[in-house]
């Protein structure tokens, strides 16, 4: 059985009749991350690629920056606990971050605000055509099998201008993106010439993940918030939204997108 989904018996009303049917429902799972022995956060997520989710969360929150910052990671999937040990052993309570519960799926808790982040603008010469982006989006949508069966998950992908390299699904748009970055962090993938595609709305905290990941182009099937657009301009990220069919909207740094 797909661990992203559970098959349930339900009653469906259609054409004036009620009848029993079986449908796929997205699986929800709670993962608690313990950082150096102290509870950091509990993420509501899909129970796949939990190691990547843990690493990606820490990376996107600025708690690790390079591979040797991570000393150890142990997962107990039956209990929903991830133990992580890092070089930085400061007490979590003393870390210079603000804890915010964002409006994202799964009520992701972020430990920073955009103004607190010391992130450099993205320096990349990557260019891609509108046609090329829309072809990537079509392939992205074709891969979203769990969404087709449940309509209850988000997806994120890391791509070159020609193909999808990493594809992850999760009940939370933040989690899906964290899984992608967790994979890149662990495998040492250089993201400076990459494109990220997300199925979800792009808000400021999603944009900051992209900025920290040093990704030049972010594409969403949905729209962006005003703060996300402001941050995209500040960090020189090409932000593309509403990418569906034969249309897309370029919010910032349009020179990377060719006709």
N, C-alpha and C positions, 0 to 999 in steps of 0.2 A: 504493500500500500504506500502511496505517496505521503510522506510525513508532512508535507505542506497542506494536506487536505484529509478530511474524514468524510466518508459517505454516510449520510443520515436519511432516515425515512421521514418524509414530511407530507403535509396535505397541500395540494395546489388547486387553486380556483382558476378555471379556464373555460371559456365558452359556456358560462352558466352552470358549470358542474364542479364539484369538489371530488378529487381523486387522490389516492396515495401514490407518491412517486419517491424515487431516491435521487438525491442531489449531492454535489460536493460542497463542503463547507470548509473554509480556511481554518487551519489549526492555530490556536493561540497558546503560547508557552511563555513562562516567566523565567528569565535568566538573571540571577544576581551575581554581580561582579564584585569580588573582594580584592582590593588592591593593597598589597603588602600587609595582609591580615585584617584590614578594615573594610567594612562594607562601603562601597562607592555608589552603586546604583542598581536598580532592578529594571530590566528592559522587558517589555512585552513584545514578543517577536514570534517568528516562525522557527520551528526547531531544526533548522538546517544550517550548516556552515557556522556553528556557534563559535569556533575558534577564530574565524575571520571576523565575525561580528564583534567579539571581544577586543581583538587587536585593532580593528577599524575604529571602534568607539574611542579607545584610548588615544589613537593617533589623531583622530578628528577633534578631540578635546585638547590636544596639545600636551598630553601626559606622557607620551613617548614620541620621539622624533626620528630615531634611527634604530636599526635592528639590534644593535648591542645595548640599547636602553632596556630591552626586554630580557630579563634573566630567566623567567620560567612561566609556563602556563599549564594549568591542569584543570580538566573539566570533569564534573560529575553530572552527566546528563539526566540521570534518574532523579537527582535532587535539584537540578536547575541551578548549579553553582559553578562559577569559574574563579579559580584562584590565580591571581597574577602577581608576579614579583618583578619589580623594576629597580634600576640603579638609584633612582630618586626615591629616597625613603622618608621624605618629609611627611608629617602627619596630614591626612586629607583635610582636616579642619583648618590647617594653617596655609593651605594652598591659596594663592591670590586669585581665586575665581569666584564668580557669582553663580549660584545655582538657580536655574530657570526651568520651569516646566513649559515646554513649547507647545504650540497648537498642532503639532504633527501627529500622524497616526501612531498609536501605541504610547502617546504621552511621553515622548522622549525627554529626558532631563539633560539639559546642557549645562556645562559648568563655566561658561564664559559669556561675555557679551562682545559684539563685533568691535566696539571701541577699545576693548582690552587686548585685542589680538595684535601681535607684532608680526604681520604677514606682509611679505613684499609683493608688489604687483607681478603678475605672470608675464614672463619674457619669453615669447614663443613666436616663431615665424610660420606656424602652421596655417595653411589655407585649405579650404574645402568648398566645393561647389554646392549650390542649393540642391541640385539633383542628387549629388552624392549623399548629402545629409538625409534627404527624404527616402533614399534607398535603404540607408542604415535604419531609419525609423521603421520602415516596412518589415525589415528582417527582425528588428527588436520586437515588434508586435506579433510576428509569427512565432517567436520563441516563448511567448507568455502563455504556456499551456495551462498553468494553474489558474491564471486569471480567466481564461476562457471557460474553465469548468466551475469556478467559484464566484468570479467577479468580486473577490475579497482580498486580493493581494496587490502590492506594488512591485515594480521591477526597476533595476538599474543595471547599466552596462558600461564597460570601458571598451572603446573602439579605436581603431586606426581610421583613416579616411576611407578604407576599403572593406573592413570586416570587424565583427564583434570579437573581442578577445576574452572578456569576462562578463558573464551574465548571472545575476542573482535576483531571487524573488523573496518577498517578505510581506507580512501584514502591515509593516510600517515603511513608509518611503525613506525615512532616516536610516532604518536598519538595513534596507536593501543597499543603500549607498555605503554605509559603514562596512558591509560585507565585501563590496567591491574594493574599497580602499584597504581593508584588512588583507585581502588576497595580494594586492599590489605591494603592500608593505612587506609581507612575508616572503614574496617571490622576488623582491627587488626590481619591480617593473618601473621604468622611467615614464612618468605620466606627462612630461612636458610637451609631447607631441601627440597627445591623445584627445579623444572626445568622450564625454560622459553623456549618456542618455538616461533620463529619469521619466517614469510614468506620472510622477506626482507634481503638485504645485511647488514652485521654487520660492521659498521664503528666505529671510536673511540668514538663518542658521544653516540652511541647505547650501546657500551660496558660499558661506564661510568654510564649509567642508571642501568645496571645490577649490577655494583659494589656498587653503592649507595643503591640499593635494597637488597644487601647482598645475592644474588642468586649464588649458587655454579656452576650450569651447564646451559649453554646457547646453544641452538640448532637452527640452521637456515637451511631453505631449500636452501638458496643461499650461497654465499661465504663470506669471511671476508677480510678486508683490512690489510695491514702490521701493521698499528698503532693499530688496534683493537687487533691483535695477541700479540703485545708487551705489551699492557695494560692488556690483559687477563693473561699473565704470571706474570706481576707485582702484580696483585690483586688476584692471585690464583683462577682464574675462568676457569673451563673446557669449552673451546670453541669448538663446533662441527658445521661443516658446510657441505653443499652439501648432506644433509640427504634426500635421495630419494630412493625409491625402496628397494634394499638390500644393499645399500652402504652409508657410511658416512666418513667424514674426521675429525680427531681430531687434532686441532691446538695447544692446550695447556693443561697442567695438565691431562695427559691421564690416570693416576692411578685411577681416579674415574669411568672410563669406563671399564667394565668387558666383556670378550668374552663370 
